[in-house]
Amino acid sequence: MDTLIDLFGRAQQQLFEHGVQPLLFGLGAGNLLEDGFQATGWLLVGLLQIAVMLVVLRTLERWRPVERVSDRGAVRTDVVYTLVHRLGLFRVALFFTLDPLWSELFGRLRVAGLPSFQLDQLWPGVTDGAWVSFLLYLLVFDFVDYLLHRAQHRYAWWWQLHAVHHSQRQMTMWSDNRNHLLDDVLRDSVFVLVALLIGVGPGQFVALVAFTQLIESLSHANLRLAFGPVLGRVLVSPRFHRAHHAIGAEHAATSAGGHNFAVLFPVWDVLFSTARFDLGHEPTGLADQLQGRDYGRGFWAQQWLGLRRLVGRA
C-alpha cells in the first residue's frame, strides 16, 4: 500500500508541475496552487480509471456483450457524465462550494468539544494497517451507499432525480455516472460527512472513491458475466446489477420492494433480504418509458427534466 501511495504521489507531483501549475500561472490563479494540487490528484485518478475502462472493460464488453448497442447517442451522453465526474470537474466544484462548509462545521464542533475519532484505531497492532484501514472504511462506505440507494428508490422526491440513472436503456461501462447533479450532491455530501466522522484521511478518501467507481463501471458494463455461486455473493457482478436496472424493477416510492441495491458487496442485500441471484440479463430502463415518458436525450435535457419532475411539472 505504501509503495502504491508513493508512486501515485510522484505521478501527481509530475502532472502538477508540468501541467496544472503552468496553467494556473497562465490564468493568473497562482493563489490556488494548493487547491490545484489536490485537484490534480482527482484528475490523475480519473485518467487512470478511464485508461482501465478503455483497455480492460471495453475489451470485456466486446468479448461477451449482453446486447448490441443501437443507440450510440445515449452512450455518448453517458461518456459526458463520466468525463465530468472522473476527471474531477464535479469534485472540484464541490471542493470550492460544499466541502468548505462541512469542514467549517466540523471545525466548530471540534472546538465545542466533539471528540476526534478514527475507526481504524479500533484494531491497533495489525501488521499491515494500511490495507486493514482501507478494507474497513470500504465496508462502512459500501453499507452507507446501500442505505442511500434504497432511499433513492423509496422516497418519491429523491426517485425523481435518481430516475435519470435508471433511464438508460443501453447500459455500458459508461453508465455509472449518469446521475442528476443534485442527486450526486446529496450523495457525496453524506460521504464527506461520514468520512469526517470516522476519520478517513484525504488520501484514503480518494482511494476509496476511485476503487468504488471502477467496480461500479464494471457492474454497469454491457457484459454477459456472473461471478458464480461463491464470488457472486462477495462482489457485485454485471449480471447482479443489471437485474436491478431491469424494466419494471424500479419500485419507486409506491412499493417497499426492489432488489440488488448493493454497490460493491451483495452481503447487504442478503442480510436485508433484497438479493435476487436468479435473474438473467433483462432489458434495462423504466416502465413508463415504454408508455412514452420523456427522460431527455442529452446531458442538459436530462438535468432539466429531473428538476421538473422534482417539482411535479414533468
Order of alpha helices (4+ residues) and beta strands (2+ residues): alpha-alpha-alpha-alpha-alpha-alpha-alpha-alpha-alpha-alpha-alpha-alpha-alpha-alpha-alpha
